[in-house]
Amino acid sequence: MPTWDSLNRRIVRCERCPRLRTFCREIAARKRRAFADCDYWGRPVPNFGDPRAALLVVGLAPAAHGGNRTGRVFTGDRSGDWLYRALWKAGFANQPESIDRDDGLTLTGCAVTAVCHCAPPGNRPTKEEISNCRGWLRETIDVCRPRVYLALGQIAWRAVVDEARRRDWQRGKLPQFGHGAEVDLDPGGRLVGSFHPSQQNTFTGKLTEPMFDAVVTRTCQLTMRDA
């Protein structure tokens, strides 16, 4: 069984997807004008949070100028602003801001991972790239053994469901994704769905902050109920 730290070290060294590795390196070299003075991470972004997390948050992938820049998932972009603020309100985080990997943010009872650990062009990993990263999600679950999963978006939802089925935690009709949807993963815990806090969703009003906070609060209630 890998440890949390050894798993993260292996994730950072991963070279399974040539297209993604090339893209991340190019972005790190080219940079965005606003971050011209930053030293971009440019590598696969590891998991972040509590190795004994009761709640595992599963996102899609690091942002090109977010996690790919800062080296921490959901850090340095607007999606991360929403996520860590909500986790702070629910008592999982020690502060509401996530600026860079040295900003003092810590999570208790919660960890954050992604379906893909490299930033994909257009935020769209291919099916093969998702498959290449599937083993990291499996090992993350093995290390954390969370009781509750929060899937941010349909791709994350499907990734958790597929893994639950592989472990024989979920059978029958494929559960439909939706904001606030919940599925029992017996005996693996419970899966909760949320629209991803991307700018596409938050700027259009598809996802509001009260909606997002309510789902994160629900996951907090579930972790306490199942403790």
C-alpha positions in Angstrom: 0.0 0.0 0.0 1.5 3.3 -1.0 1.7 6.2 1.4 0.2 9.6 0.6 3.6 11.2 0.0 4.9 8.4 -2.1 1.7 8.4 -4.2 2.0 12.1 -4.8 5.7 11.8 -5.8 4.8 9.2 -8.4 2.0 11.3 -9.8 4.4 14.3 -10.2 6.8 12.0 -12.2 4.1 10.6 -14.5 4.8 10.8 -18.3 1.9 8.6 -19.6 0.3 11.3 -21.8 2.7 12.9 -24.3 0.1 15.5 -25.5 -0.6 16.7 -22.0 3.0 16.8 -20.9 3.9 18.8 -24.0 1.1 21.2 -23.5 1.9 21.8 -19.8 5.5 22.4 -20.5 4.7 24.8 -23.3 2.3 26.8 -21.1 4.9 26.9 -18.3 7.4 28.3 -20.8 5.1 30.8 -22.5 3.2 31.9 -19.4 0.4 34.4 -19.2 1.3 38.1 -19.1 -0.3 38.5 -15.7 2.0 35.7 -14.4 5.1 36.5 -16.3 7.2 36.7 -13.1 5.9 33.4 -11.8 7.9 30.1 -11.9 5.3 27.8 -13.4 5.0 24.2 -12.0 4.5 22.6 -15.4 4.3 19.0 -14.1 1.5 16.7 -13.1 -0.3 18.2 -10.1 -0.4 16.0 -7.0 -3.3 15.4 -4.6 -3.8 17.9 -1.8 -5.2 17.6 1.7 -5.7 15.2 4.5 -4.4 11.7 3.8 -7.1 10.3 6.1 -9.9 12.3 4.5 -13.5 11.4 5.1 -14.4 13.6 2.1 -12.7 13.2 -1.3 -13.3 16.0 -3.7 -12.8 14.9 -7.4 -12.4 17.6 -10.0 -11.6 17.4 -13.7 -8.1 18.6 -14.2 -5.7 21.5 -13.2 -6.2 24.7 -15.1 -3.4 25.8 -17.4 -2.7 28.9 -15.5 -4.1 27.7 -12.2 -2.8 24.3 -10.9 -0.3 24.0 -13.7 1.2 27.3 -12.6 1.0 26.9 -8.8 1.5 23.2 -8.4 -1.5 22.7 -6.3 -4.9 21.5 -7.5 -7.6 24.2 -7.6 -5.1 26.9 -6.7 -4.6 30.2 -8.4 -7.9 30.3 -10.4 -11.5 31.2 -9.9 -12.8 27.7 -9.5 -10.4 27.2 -6.6 -11.6 30.4 -5.1 -15.1 29.0 -4.9 -14.0 25.5 -3.8 -11.7 26.5 -0.9 -14.1 29.2 0.3 -16.9 26.7 0.5 -14.6 24.1 2.2 -13.6 26.8 4.7 -17.3 27.6 5.4 -18.0 23.9 6.0 -15.0 23.6 8.4 -12.7 21.5 6.2 -10.2 24.3 5.5 -8.3 26.6 7.8 -8.6 29.7 5.5 -10.9 30.7 2.6 -8.2 31.6 0.1 -5.9 29.5 -2.1 -3.3 31.6 -3.8 -0.2 29.4 -4.1 1.1 26.1 -2.6 3.0 28.0 0.1 0.1 30.2 1.4 -0.5 28.1 4.6 -3.8 26.5 3.4 -4.5 23.1 5.1 -7.4 20.8 4.9 -8.8 18.6 7.7 -10.9 15.6 7.0 -10.9 16.5 3.3 -8.6 15.8 0.3 -8.8 17.1 -3.3 -7.9 15.1 -6.4 -8.6 15.2 -10.1 -9.6 12.8 -12.9 -6.6 14.1 -14.8 -3.5 15.4 -13.1 -2.2 17.4 -16.1 -3.8 20.5 -17.6 -5.5 19.5 -20.9 -5.9 21.8 -23.9 -9.3 23.5 -23.8 -9.9 21.7 -20.5 -10.8 18.6 -22.4 -8.8 15.5 -21.8 -9.3 12.6 -24.2 -10.8 9.3 -23.2 -7.3 7.7 -23.4 -5.9 10.4 -21.1 -8.6 9.9 -18.6 -7.9 6.1 -18.7 -4.2 6.7 -18.3 -4.9 8.6 -15.0 -7.5 6.2 -13.7 -4.9 4.3 -11.6 -4.1 7.4 -9.6 -7.7 7.8 -8.6 -7.8 4.1 -7.5 -4.7 4.5 -5.4 -5.9 7.8 -3.9 -9.1 6.0 -2.8 -7.0 3.1 -1.4 -4.9 5.5 0.7 -7.6 7.8 1.9 -10.5 5.4 2.2 -13.0 8.3 2.2 -16.6 7.9 3.3 -18.0 10.6 1.0 -17.1 11.7 -2.5 -17.9 15.0 -4.0 -17.8 14.9 -7.8 -17.4 18.3 -9.5 -19.0 17.8 -12.9 -20.2 14.9 -15.0 -16.7 13.6 -15.9 -15.7 13.4 -12.3 -19.0 11.8 -11.4 -18.6 9.1 -14.1 -15.0 8.4 -13.0 -16.1 7.8 -9.4 -19.1 5.6 -10.5 -16.8 3.6 -12.8 -14.4 3.0 -10.0 -17.2 2.1 -7.6 -18.5 -0.5 -10.1 -15.0 -1.9 -10.5 -15.0 -2.4 -6.7 -18.5 -3.8 -6.7 -19.9 -0.9 -4.7 -22.5 0.1 -7.2 -24.7 -2.0 -9.5 -27.7 -1.7 -11.7 -28.7 1.4 -13.7 -26.1 4.0 -14.2 -26.9 6.8 -11.7 -27.6 10.1 -13.4 -25.4 13.1 -12.7 -27.0 16.3 -11.4 -26.3 19.1 -9.0 -27.1 17.7 -5.5 -27.6 14.2 -6.8 -26.6 11.4 -4.3 -25.8 7.8 -4.7 -25.1 5.1 -2.1 -21.8 3.2 -2.7 -22.3 0.2 -0.5 -20.0 -0.4 1.3 -17.8 2.4 -0.2 -19.7 5.4 1.2 -21.8 8.0 -0.6 -21.3 10.0 -3.8 -22.6 13.6 -4.1 -22.6 15.5 -7.4 -22.2 19.2 -8.0 -21.9 21.4 -11.1 -18.2 22.3 -11.5 -17.4 25.8 -10.2 -15.9 26.8 -13.6 -16.4 30.3 -14.9 -18.6 28.9 -17.6 -21.1 27.8 -14.9 -20.6 30.6 -12.3 -20.6 33.5 -14.8 -23.8 32.2 -16.4 -25.6 31.6 -13.1 -25.9 27.9 -13.7 -24.1 27.5 -10.4 -24.5 30.1 -7.7 -22.4 30.3 -4.5 -25.4 29.4 -2.2 -26.0 26.4 -4.4 -22.4 25.3 -4.2 -22.2 26.0 -0.4 -25.3 23.9 0.1 -23.8 20.8 -1.6 -20.5 21.2 0.3 -22.4 21.6 3.6 -24.3 18.4 2.7 -21.1 16.5 2.3 -20.0 17.7 5.8 -23.2 16.4 7.2 -22.7 13.0 5.6 -19.1 12.7 6.9 -20.3 13.4 10.4 -23.3 11.0 10.1 -21.1 8.2 8.9 -18.3 8.8 11.4 
